[in-house]
Amino acid sequence: MEAEPFHTLKEYLLRLGYQVSCFETAAEAADHLDRVIDQRTVGFGGSMTLEQMGLYERLSTHNQVYWHHRVPQGSTSDDLRHKAGAASVYLSSVNAISEKGEIVNIDGTCNRIASIVYGHEKVYLIIGKNKMAPDLEQAIDRARNVAAPLNARRLGVQTPCALRADRCYDCQSPQRICRGLSILWNKPLGGEYEIILVREALGY
């Protein structure tokens, strides 16, 4: 992401009503989140970005964090998804964002897109430079043909995109992970949203 597109995206997001914080590195972004999120209940969406940043381990030292990627003994993934959905703060990344600030996500269980659009006092979306696309059409294309196949391969499902990790085949496999599409044209009414832009590649 060059300086001008990065600046343009920030300006569009501010006009759309989002708070925006920009960081050169993921480590700086993690420091910021560790500082501003304190003594809260926090839900995490499925996200390799959050994993790469080590946010669960950091925030868990002074918050109650719920993430179905970290299931304690006696709980289930579904338990954690429900608790994450009821948390006051929610963290996720996105599959793609256009230069005009249109945010695209594809989901299987759809807990992540549900929590991004509604139900929390504040939502933080952490976006690496690799998630940026020139326009909405290309943002959707990135979500379908880049992020979804890589996530399918990571999850080990038996779908055409997972086997080849090259594009969406619009399959009807029982293990299909792309079952819901969310596009935010503008900041949802209700809660606060802070977009964390990072000048490093993060996640898929």
FENSULKA-V53468 format. One record per residue. N is the residue number from 0. SS is DSSP state (H for helix, E for strand, L for the rest). PHI is phi in radians with two decimals (* if undefined). PSI is psi in degrees with one decimal (999 if undefined). Layout:
BEGIN
n=[N:N]
ss=[SS:SS]
phi=[PHI:PHI]
psi=[PSI:PSI]
END
This chain:
BEGIN
n=[0:1:2:3:4:5:6:7:8:9:10:11:12:13:14:15:16:17:18:19:20:21:22:23:24:25:26:27:28:29:30:31:32:33:34:35:36:37:38:39:40:41:42:43:44:45:46:47:48:49:50:51:52:53:54:55:56:57:58:59:60:61:62:63:64:65:66:67:68:69:70:71:72:73:74:75:76:77:78:79:80:81:82:83:84:85:86:87:88:89:90:91:92:93:94:95:96:97:98:99:100:101:102:103:104:105:106:107:108:109:110:111:112:113:114:115:116:117:118:119:120:121:122:123:124:125:126:127:128:129:130:131:132:133:134:135:136:137:138:139:140:141:142:143:144:145:146:147:148:149:150:151:152:153:154:155:156:157:158:159:160:161:162:163:164:165:166:167:168:169:170:171:172:173:174:175:176:177:178:179:180:181:182:183:184:185:186:187:188:189:190:191:192:193:194:195:196:197:198:199:200:201:202:203]
ss=[L:L:H:H:H:H:H:H:H:H:H:H:H:H:H:L:L:L:E:E:E:E:E:L:L:H:H:H:H:H:H:H:H:H:H:H:L:L:L:L:E:E:E:E:L:L:L:H:H:H:H:H:H:L:H:H:H:H:H:L:L:L:L:E:E:E:L:L:L:L:L:L:L:L:L:L:H:H:H:H:H:H:H:H:H:L:L:L:E:E:E:E:L:L:L:E:E:E:L:L:L:L:E:E:E:E:E:L:L:L:H:H:H:H:H:H:H:L:L:L:L:E:E:E:E:E:E:E:H:H:H:E:E:L:L:H:H:H:H:H:H:H:H:H:H:H:H:H:H:H:H:H:H:H:H:L:L:L:L:H:H:H:H:H:L:L:L:L:L:L:L:L:L:L:L:L:L:L:L:E:E:E:E:E:L:L:L:L:L:L:L:E:E:E:E:E:E:E:L:L:L:L:L:L]
phi=[*:-1.33:-1.04:-1.17:-1.01:-1.08:-1.13:-1.07:-1.06:-1.02:-1.11:-1.11:-1.10:-1.11:-1.11:-1.38:1.75:-1.47:-1.38:-2.36:-2.18:-2.06:-2.41:-1.27:-2.28:-1.13:-1.10:-1.16:-1.12:-1.12:-1.05:-1.06:-1.13:-1.13:-1.41:-1.55:-1.81:-2.54:1.01:-2.19:-1.57:-2.27:-1.83:-1.99:-1.52:-1.11:-2.83:-1.26:-1.07:-1.08:-1.09:-1.07:-1.45:1.14:-1.28:-1.07:-1.12:-1.26:-1.25:-1.15:-1.27:-2.53:-2.51:-1.69:-1.89:-2.05:-2.59:-1.26:-1.46:-2.30:-1.79:-1.24:-1.01:1.61:-2.00:-2.21:-1.03:-1.12:-0.98:-1.19:-1.10:-1.14:-1.18:-1.09:-1.21:-1.77:-1.25:-1.30:-2.14:-2.30:-2.11:-2.77:-1.86:-2.37:-1.47:-2.94:-2.53:-1.43:-1.15:-1.66:1.57:-1.39:-1.84:-2.08:-2.42:-2.08:-2.45:-1.74:-1.27:1.32:-1.13:-1.20:-1.20:-1.11:-1.26:-1.14:-1.55:-2.84:1.97:-2.17:-1.15:-2.57:-2.09:-1.94:-2.03:-1.70:-2.23:-1.36:-1.12:-1.25:-1.50:-1.46:-2.23:-1.10:-2.61:-1.09:-1.01:-1.31:-1.17:-1.11:-1.05:-1.11:-1.07:-1.35:-1.87:-2.07:-1.17:-1.09:-1.06:-1.16:-1.17:-1.09:-1.11:-1.05:-1.40:1.28:-1.39:-1.71:-2.20:-0.99:-1.20:-1.24:-1.19:-1.85:0.90:-2.07:-2.93:-1.39:-1.85:0.84:-1.31:-2.02:-1.11:-1.05:-1.70:-0.93:-1.78:-1.75:-2.09:-2.47:-2.12:-2.14:-2.20:-1.69:-1.40:-2.66:-1.13:-1.05:-1.21:2.01:-1.34:-1.55:-2.29:-2.15:-1.64:-1.81:-1.69:-2.19:-1.45:-2.33:-1.32:-2.42:1.13:-1.75]
psi=[115.1:167.9:-44.5:-50.3:-37.3:-46.5:-42.1:-44.0:-45.0:-44.7:-42.1:-43.4:-39.0:-41.6:-32.0:-3.3:4.6:150.7:145.5:131.0:135.9:138.1:146.3:-35.2:158.3:-33.5:-40.5:-40.1:-40.0:-40.0:-43.4:-49.4:-37.8:-29.7:-41.7:-18.5:109.1:130.9:45.6:164.3:131.6:128.6:142.1:138.1:163.8:119.7:123.8:-25.8:-48.1:-38.0:-49.4:-33.1:-8.0:30.9:-31.8:-47.8:-39.3:-49.2:-27.4:-17.5:-19.1:19.7:163.6:107.3:133.9:122.1:126.4:-3.6:-10.7:92.0:110.6:159.9:135.2:-6.1:170.9:167.0:-40.3:-39.2:-46.2:-37.0:-42.1:-42.6:-38.7:-37.2:-20.0:1.1:157.4:-28.8:142.5:136.0:138.5:172.0:-163.2:164.2:-28.9:157.5:136.1:165.6:-17.5:7.0:13.2:124.4:126.9:132.5:142.1:138.8:158.3:-64.1:-26.9:10.1:-35.7:-48.6:-30.9:-45.3:-30.9:-38.1:-18.3:145.2:-2.2:152.8:-39.0:139.9:131.7:127.2:116.7:122.6:113.6:163.7:-23.4:-13.7:-6.0:135.3:154.2:-34.9:176.6:-42.9:-44.4:-25.4:-43.8:-42.0:-41.8:-44.0:-42.4:-42.0:-5.5:-61.7:-48.5:-47.1:-40.2:-39.0:-38.3:-42.8:-42.7:-38.9:-11.1:25.6:158.1:76.9:157.4:-39.4:-33.1:-37.2:-35.1:-24.2:39.4:-34.3:171.1:135.2:7.7:45.9:166.7:32.4:142.7:-21.5:9.6:131.3:-10.8:94.1:-14.7:141.1:131.3:132.5:120.8:110.1:-24.3:166.5:129.1:148.3:150.1:-102.7:175.2:148.1:132.5:122.8:125.4:107.4:130.6:130.7:38.2:155.9:131.3:133.3:-160.2:999]
END
